């Protein structure tokens, strides 16, 4: 499934936009067994060029915290999905857009895309996970540099520091994301879901506990018909027909 964010002119992450994304996750993606991957992209020249700054003028201490928690709730739903979420970053991913991208499983960027967390230039800090996602993806020093300076980086630099996983020629990001999605979709969906769960949970655990988690998920998959199908297809030298059961 492709979900395109369209909130002209820069696809600002207004609370209503976050609510719409969350609604799509809850209804269209999570409830449809035929969906095996989700590609998230933006319309026009921006992925999401930040939060809705005009909306910030309406916030006070309490409503600002509620706003941040609402965005985090939507992003947590992306991470809780059993299917992989691929960010196809077609343009500017700044502030809330960079945070949204970081909440995805895999990040592919157009070579023209720019990235940054410029919240300190407004007198605030990222509130939708930026101070937590970023140092989990790049070095602590680089994360602090970006967070303290608010500077923007291009796609090549973002790939070099590990913020994005792939950079495509101009105009090719959605095709690259869909090509990867098709390769993922060809695999056993229960196994892909277990791999996502193992990484997401295991990276928050001590190594010994994470290894036990992995072994349990590995063993649990042997209850599925897809394991028998995958092994049989390998031995019979044919393409497996995975059903997600």
C-alpha positions as MATLAB code, in Angstrom:
seq = 'XXXXXXXXXXXXXXXXXXXXXXXXXXXXXXXXXXXXXXXXXXXXXXXXXXXXXXXXXXXXXXXXXXXXXXXXXXXXXXXXXXXXXXXXXXXXXXXXXXXXXXXXXXXXXXXXXXXXXXXXXXXXXXXXXXXXXXXXXXXXXXXXXXXXXXXXXXXXXXXXXXXXXXXXXXXXXXXXXXXXXXXXXXXXXXXXXXXXXXXXXXXXXXXXXXXXXXXXXXXXXXXXXXXXXXXXXXXXXXXXXXXXX';
ca = [
       0.000    0.000    0.000;
       1.202    3.497   -0.837;
       0.230    6.299    1.541;
       0.891    9.786    0.166;
       0.907   12.810    2.454;
      -0.755   15.748    0.710;
      -1.011   18.960    2.731;
       0.126   21.780    0.398;
       2.341   23.623    0.113;
       4.914   21.690    2.195;
       2.910   18.745    3.620;
       3.206   20.176    7.142;
       2.499   17.653    9.880;
      -0.604   19.301   11.347;
      -2.367   17.194   14.022;
      -5.160   16.480   11.534;
      -2.609   15.027    9.095;
      -1.169   12.800   11.819;
      -4.672   11.642   12.687;
      -5.364   10.761    9.060;
      -2.133    8.755    8.831;
      -3.050    6.969   12.048;
      -6.525    6.201   10.716;
      -5.040    4.670    7.558;
      -2.699    2.530    9.650;
      -5.495    1.315   11.919;
      -8.111    0.613    9.251;
      -6.619    0.169    5.804;
      -3.273   -1.421    6.629;
      -3.611   -3.348    9.885;
      -6.991   -4.772    8.897;
      -6.086   -5.949    5.392;
      -4.255   -9.282    5.219;
      -3.331   -8.633    1.577;
      -1.126   -5.663    2.548;
       2.413   -6.944    3.050;
       4.284   -3.640    3.076;
       3.583    0.071    3.389;
       5.323    2.820    1.425;
       5.021    6.325    2.888;
       5.805    9.310    0.657;
       4.873   12.939    0.063;
       3.097   14.777   -2.724;
       4.965   17.417   -4.696;
       8.446   18.602   -3.804;
       8.336   17.806   -0.079;
       8.100   14.654    1.991;
       7.077   16.561    5.112;
       8.862   19.877    5.592;
       8.096   20.086    9.315;
       5.304   20.660   11.759;
       2.600   23.239   11.146;
       4.386   26.321   12.530;
       1.247   28.457   12.385;
      -0.432   25.888   14.629;
       2.358   26.337   17.189;
       1.050   29.845   17.909;
      -2.084   28.280   19.389;
      -0.230   26.030   21.835;
       0.573   26.394   25.502;
       2.617   24.078   27.742;
      -0.182   21.543   28.129;
      -1.463   21.503   24.551;
       2.078   21.399   23.159;
       2.797   18.223   25.124;
      -0.496   16.727   23.945;
       0.394   17.639   20.365;
       3.785   15.918   20.635;
       2.295   12.810   22.236;
      -0.292   12.612   19.454;
       2.400   12.558   16.761;
       4.347    9.983   18.759;
       1.223    7.830   19.043;
       0.855    7.767   15.261;
       4.525    6.931   14.766;
       4.316    4.162   17.357;
       1.471    2.671   15.328;
       3.798    2.564   12.313;
       6.370    0.687   14.363;
       3.778   -1.697   15.784;
       2.543   -2.688   12.317;
       3.492   -6.249   11.452;
       4.378   -5.174    7.899;
       7.543   -3.225    7.014;
       7.180    0.524    6.508;
       9.378    2.095    3.829;
       9.831    5.878    3.704;
      10.192    7.101    0.117;
      11.595   10.541    0.885;
      10.854   12.539   -2.257;
      11.944   15.944   -0.929;
      12.446   17.989    2.230;
      12.183   15.982    5.469;
      12.594   18.605    8.153;
      11.520   18.715   11.791;
       8.442   16.528   12.134;
       9.079   15.133    8.655;
      12.530   13.917    9.661;
      11.031   12.390   12.803;
       8.304   10.657   10.789;
      10.903    9.276    8.389;
      13.016    7.982   11.272;
       9.998    6.125   12.671;
       9.847    4.038    9.479;
      11.695    0.739    9.122;
      13.641    1.575    5.967;
      14.456    4.990    4.498;
      15.096    5.641    0.792;
      15.750    9.202   -0.366;
      15.739   11.152   -3.611;
      19.145   12.724   -4.215;
      17.479   16.168   -3.987;
      16.056   15.552   -0.503;
      17.237   17.582    2.484;
      17.103   16.639    6.152;
      17.297   18.435    9.462;
      15.826   19.074   12.886;
      15.717   22.871   13.066;
      13.509   23.128   16.158;
      16.138   24.962   18.239;
      15.926   27.859   15.773;
      12.322   28.278   16.951;
      13.181   28.029   20.630;
      11.958   24.445   21.035;
      13.261   20.887   20.668;
      11.903   18.009   18.606;
       8.829   16.609   20.331;
       7.969   13.653   18.126;
      10.964   11.465   18.834;
      13.802   13.375   17.203;
      16.071   13.399   20.259;
      15.544    9.651   20.683;
      15.403    8.267   17.133;
      18.386   10.212   15.822;
      21.078    8.936   18.255;
      19.806    5.410   17.607;
      20.513    5.798   13.895;
      23.663    7.940   13.775;
      26.544    8.582   16.161;
      25.710   10.395   19.369;
      28.029   13.239   18.405;
      26.431   13.678   14.987;
      22.964   13.536   16.527;
      23.881   16.256   19.012;
      25.437   18.363   16.264;
      22.256   18.234   14.200;
      19.999   18.810   17.213;
      22.063   21.663   18.707;
      22.790   23.491   15.427;
      19.564   22.904   13.527;
      21.658   22.578   10.369;
      20.359   20.869    7.240;
      22.163   18.095    5.402;
      21.754   16.726    1.904;
      20.892   13.178    0.899;
      24.499   12.123    0.314;
      25.483   13.226    3.817;
      22.364   11.605    5.278;
      23.363    8.284    3.720;
      26.985    8.655    4.823;
      25.987    9.050    8.487;
      23.349    6.300    8.376;
      20.256    8.489    8.532;
      18.968    7.033    5.248;
      19.691    3.630    3.755;
      19.677    4.402    0.027;
      19.799    7.444   -2.247;
      18.268    7.327   -5.715;
      18.673    9.539   -8.787;
      16.205   12.410   -9.029;
      12.651   11.191   -9.511;
      13.446    7.550   -8.800;
      12.678    7.207   -5.110;
       9.148    5.828   -5.329;
      10.139    3.233   -7.941;
      13.043    2.151   -5.738;
      10.759    1.859   -2.713;
       8.194   -0.155   -4.653;
      10.895   -2.441   -6.045;
      12.111   -3.158   -2.516;
       8.523   -3.648   -1.322;
       7.935   -6.236   -4.042;
      11.034   -8.150   -2.972;
       9.874   -8.079    0.640;
       6.348   -9.098   -0.369;
       7.692  -12.249   -2.039;
       8.858  -13.563    1.330;
       6.853  -15.273    4.068;
       4.819  -12.509    5.755;
       4.868  -14.154    9.194;
       8.648  -14.407    9.008;
       9.006  -10.773    7.936;
       6.727   -9.716   10.807;
       8.767  -11.789   13.269;
      12.015  -10.265   12.001;
      10.609   -6.742   12.487;
       9.398   -7.615   15.982;
      12.720   -9.179   16.916;
      14.699   -6.117   15.830;
      12.341   -3.550   17.352;
      12.081   -5.282   20.716;
      15.534   -6.805   20.833;
      17.412   -3.557   20.346;
      15.817   -2.283   23.572;
      16.974   -5.337   25.586;
      20.184   -6.720   26.955;
      21.811   -8.997   24.380;
      21.143  -12.206   26.329;
      17.428  -11.385   26.590;
      17.261  -10.352   22.944;
      18.791  -13.660   21.854;
      16.147  -15.548   23.852;
      13.468  -13.435   22.174;
      14.892  -14.300   18.754;
      15.004  -18.030   19.542;
      11.395  -17.946   20.723;
      10.222  -16.178   17.569;
      12.273  -18.608   15.442;
      10.676  -21.599   17.134;
       7.186  -20.143   16.998;
       7.311  -19.878   13.218;
       7.529  -23.677   12.958;
       3.798  -23.728   13.731;
       3.133  -21.991   10.406;
       2.324  -23.631    7.106;
       4.712  -21.197    5.414;
       7.727  -22.927    6.981;
       6.748  -26.250    5.442;
       6.084  -24.527    2.126;
       9.369  -22.639    2.178;
      11.436  -25.727    2.981;
       9.609  -27.839    0.404;
      10.013  -25.179   -2.289;
      13.733  -24.923   -1.586;
      14.260  -28.692   -1.798;
      12.054  -28.969   -4.891;
      13.809  -25.995   -6.536;
      10.621  -23.989   -7.108;
       9.240  -20.620   -6.071;
       7.401  -20.816   -2.737;
       3.756  -19.835   -2.445;
       3.542  -18.167    0.958;
       0.036  -17.617    2.356;
       0.795  -15.990    5.694;
      -0.535  -18.983    7.613;
];
